[in-house]
Amino acid sequence: MKKLSLTNKIFMALILGVLSGLLLYPFRENEIVKKYIIDFFFNFLGTGFIRAIRMIVVPLVFCSLTVGAAGIEDIKKLGRVGIKTLVFYLGTTAVAITLALGVGSFINPGKGVHLSRIVETNISVGETKPFVDVLLGMIPINPVEALAKGDMLQIIVFSIVFGIAMALLGDKVSTVRKGMEELNNLVLKMVEIVMQLAPFGVYGLIGKTFATLGYTAMLPLMKYFIGVVIVLILHYLITYQTLLILVAKYNPLKFLKKFSGPMMVAFSTSSSSATLPSSMECLQKDFGVSKSISSFTLPLGSTINMDGTAIMQGVATIFIAQIYGVHLTMGDFITVIITATLASIGTAGVPGVGVIMLGMVLQQVGLPLEGMALVMGIDRFVDMFRTVTNITGDAICTLIIAKTEGELIDDEVITIKKNKLV
């Protein structure tokens, strides 16, 4: 067991939870089974893990976004390149989450199955708010109160402003900046510790779900997985390929052929960071992108460009809302789009952070975090597809920036250089 990766342990916990739940389902009304196994054992493992996640969400978001925004000095150095890159990454992420919410509402992955009866907390989703109120609500009047209440949109805005202010002051606040970086490292270590408990939490949550609902919980799980993959494919075909053709003036088939190597690395490792060396080498040698452009856009993209993660969060939000019988309003959709887009800045670098950020999105619209158990169980399979989407977006952004800056070598020149090397 010690040699197994955390992902494999979570998947095994999912399988064991499903089997345990299905075995106990016929005896769910038995007093001993209900009182000591379902309501105590399963509930303790699952709810304990959920509380641990809630414990680290706020400090994780605050520290990650503050440290990330404090590094914005690169944008000042590179000028137009930095602004173009940020606009592309945040813009495509907003499109991705919007597409995910739209397709999720159409396919209804969780419709017909209601898990609300196994949740002991009250579920409440606020009434629709005018768009201007949503925007104004992002600005914290009292940042300390926002941190205490866990108001994620306000925390995100305050963290970014705080980080930008540190970047502008530079060495004048070097002590504060170093302290924030060390605090961020501490929080990331806490994330690693909490995520080690994930197999136990998933086992408890899944076991309770299937012991209460039986086989009826399996169909929506498959619909969720298929839904995420469909949206990822649509985002690649519609958003990325349109930008590739119209802005970068590049042949999509030629791009796919050249970039298939990094795509396979991303699919097998499920890590944008692990794929970074392969992507950088491919963009420089096979596409002719200058080193000055690729060395900025690709590392930045592996940190803040999380279109695949945003798509997962969008479909998962619809999925969890439907299985708990909660109707999301247009105001909730807008909140999810803004939260997921801004939160994408701080989702990279640590295993399991994407799912924890999903908890932040669910919390923002008042949905129960217990629904994450179903999502976490098959997240490894989803992660392979969404990582490919993430690194593809990084590559297309790099091509677009290089094209608009006049730093993209023609294919004929690349071929001549390769022949000379041979």
C-alpha positions, -999 to 999 in steps of 0.1 A, spaced: 0 0 0 29 24 7 41 20 -29 7 30 -43 2 66 -55 -24 87 -38 -45 86 -70 -45 48 -70 -54 48 -33 -83 71 -39 -95 49 -68 -92 18 -47 -112 36 -19 -139 44 -45 -142 7 -55 -142 -5 -19 -167 21 -10 -190 11 -38 -187 -26 -30 -192 -20 7 -222 2 1 -238 -22 -23 -233 -51 1 -249 -31 29 -277 -17 8 -301 -47 14 -295 -43 52 -298 -5 53 -328 -6 76 -311 -29 101 -306 -10 133 -269 -21 138 -260 -14 102 -277 19 101 -266 32 135 -230 19 137 -218 15 101 -237 40 80 -244 68 105 -213 65 126 -184 48 107 -191 60 72 -203 94 84 -172 100 106 -148 92 78 -166 112 52 -176 142 72 -142 144 89 -125 146 56 -149 173 44 -143 194 75 -105 190 69 -109 204 34 -130 233 47 -102 240 72 -76 246 44 -96 262 16 -95 298 28 -57 299 38 -49 281 5 -67 305 -17 -54 336 2 -18 325 2 -16 310 -33 -32 340 -50 -13 366 -30 21 349 -38 10 344 -75 -1 381 -79 31 393 -62 51 378 -91 34 400 -116 66 420 -121 72 397 -151 43 414 -168 59 449 -163 91 436 -178 75 420 -209 48 446 -214 25 437 -242 34 400 -240 23 397 -204 -10 415 -209 -18 394 -240 -10 362 -222 -31 370 -192 -61 381 -213 -59 349 -233 -56 326 -203 -83 342 -182 -105 348 -213 -104 311 -225 -110 300 -189 -141 321 -187 -153 306 -220 -145 271 -208 -165 274 -176 -194 290 -195 -194 262 -220 -193 236 -192 -223 251 -174 -242 253 -207 -235 217 -217 -240 205 -182 -274 220 -180 -283 204 -214 -272 168 -206 -284 169 -169 -258 144 -156 -273 143 -121 -310 146 -129 -333 119 -115 -312 110 -85 -316 129 -53 -290 125 -25 -304 152 -3 -319 126 21 -284 114 31 -272 149 39 -278 163 73 -271 199 65 -296 223 51 -291 233 15 -300 268 4 -292 287 -27 -298 324 -28 -322 342 -51 -310 357 -84 -290 389 -79 -285 417 -105 -252 414 -123 -240 447 -108 -246 433 -73 -225 403 -81 -197 425 -92 -200 448 -62 -202 418 -39 -167 408 -50 -152 439 -33 -147 432 4 -157 460 28 -139 441 56 -113 416 44 -109 401 78 -147 394 79 -145 379 44 -117 355 55 -136 346 86 -168 339 67 -151 322 38 -165 346 12 -144 333 -17 -150 359 -43 -140 387 -18 -110 367 -7 -98 362 -43 -101 400 -50 -84 410 -18 -56 384 -23 -49 396 -59 -49 433 -49 -27 425 -19 -2 406 -41 -1 434 -67 6 460 -41 35 438 -28 49 436 -64 47 473 -69 65 480 -36 93 455 -44 122 454 -19 104 478 4 82 449 16 107 421 10 102 408 46 64 406 41 68 389 7 92 363 21 69 357 50 39 352 26 60 328 5 69 307 36 33 308 48 22 296 13 47 267 15 33 258 49 -3 258 36 7 237 6 23 212 30 -10 212 49 -28 204 17 -5 174 11 -13 162 47 -51 166 43 -50 149 9 -34 118 24 -67 114 42 -86 115 9 -89 77 5 -105 74 39 -129 103 32 -138 89 -2 -145 55 12 -167 69 39 -187 92 16 -191 67 -12 -199 39 12 -227 59 28 -240 70 -6 -243 35 -21 -255 19 12 -283 44 11 -291 46 -27 -278 13 -41 -272 10 -79 -291 42 -87 -260 63 -80 -239 47 -108 -257 61 -139 -253 98 -130 -216 91 -123 -210 79 -158 -230 108 -172 -208 132 -153 -176 116 -167 -189 116 -203 -202 152 -199 -168 165 -188 -151 147 -218 -177 161 -242 -171 197 -230 -133 193 -231 -135 181 -267 -159 210 -277 -136 235 -260 -107 221 -280 -125 221 -313 -145 254 -310 -124 277 -288 -89 266 -294 -91 258 -331 -109 290 -339 -82 310 -323 -55 289 -339 -69 295 -374 -81 331 -371 -53 346 -350 -22 324 -353 -30 315 -389 -20 279 -383 -33 246 -397 -51 227 -369 -41 193 -384 -4 203 -386 -6 216 -350 -21 183 -338 6 162 -356 35 183 -342 21 186 -306 9 150 -302 41 142 -282 34 166 -253 -2 157 -254 7 120 -248 30 131 -219 2 151 -204 -23 123 -208 0 98 -191 12 120 -163 -19 142 -156 5 170 -148 9 203 -166 42 209 -147 56 175 -157 47 182 -194 63 217 -194 98 206 -206 83 186 -234 60 214 -244 88 240 -244 111 219 -265 83 211 -290 73 248 -294 108 260 -299 121 232 -322 90 221 -341 70 253 -342 98 278 -343 87 299 -313 114 321 -299 128 311 -265 120 346 -250 83 340 -257 79 304 -249 99 307 -216 74 332 -204 40 320 -217 44 282 -211 55 284 -174 29 310 -167 3 288 -184 12 258 -164 4 279 -133 -27 299 -142 -42 284 -174 -66 257 -161 -93 255 -187 -97 218 -182 -100 222 -145 -126 250 -149 -146 227 -172 -145 200 -146 -157 224 -119 -186 237 -141 -199 202 -150 -194 190 -114 -213 220 -100 -243 211 -123 -239 174 -114 -238 180 -77 -266 205 -77 -289 181 -96 -282 150 -75 -291 171 -44 -322 185 -61 -310 221 -60 -320 246 -87 -292 270 -96 -302 305 -108 -285 327 -134 -269 346 -106 -254 313 -93 -240 306 -128 -224 340 -130 -209 335 -95 -195 301 -106 -180 316 -138 -163 345 -119 -151 323 -90 -137 295 -112 -120 319 -136 -102 339 -108 -94 307 -89 -77 292 -119 -47 314 -110 -40 293 -79 -50 258 -89 -17 244 -102 13 228 -85 -1 206 -58 -19 172 -63 -56 175 -53 -58 213 -54 -82 212 -83 -107 192 -63 -102 215 -33 -109 245 -55 -141 227 -66 -150 227 -29 -145 265 -29 -168 269 -59 -195 247 -43 -192 266 -11 -197 299 -29 -231 289 -43 -242 270 -12 -239 234 -24 -229 206 0 -193 195 -2 -202 159 4 -210 156 -33 -173 159 -41 -168 122 -31 -183 110 -64 -162 134 -84 -130 126 -65 -134 89 -71 -131 91 -109 -110 123 -109 -79 104 -121 -96 95 -154 -110 130 -158 -76 145 -150 -59 128 -179 -82 145 -204 -83 179 -187 -45 181 -185 -43 176 -222 -67 205 -226 -47 227 -202 -13 222 -220 -29 226 -254 -42 260 -244 -8 269 -232 7 259 -266 -19 278 -287 -15 309 -266 22 307 -272 18 304 -309 -7 334 -310 17 356 -289 47 346 -311 27 353 -343 15 387 -331 49 397 -319 66 385 -351 87 359 -333 74 328 -351 98 311 -376 83 297 -408 80 259 -413 104 261 -443 131 277 -421 126 251 -394 130 223 -420 162 238 -433 176 241 -398 167 205 -390 183 192 -423 215 211 -414 216 195 -380 212 161 -396 
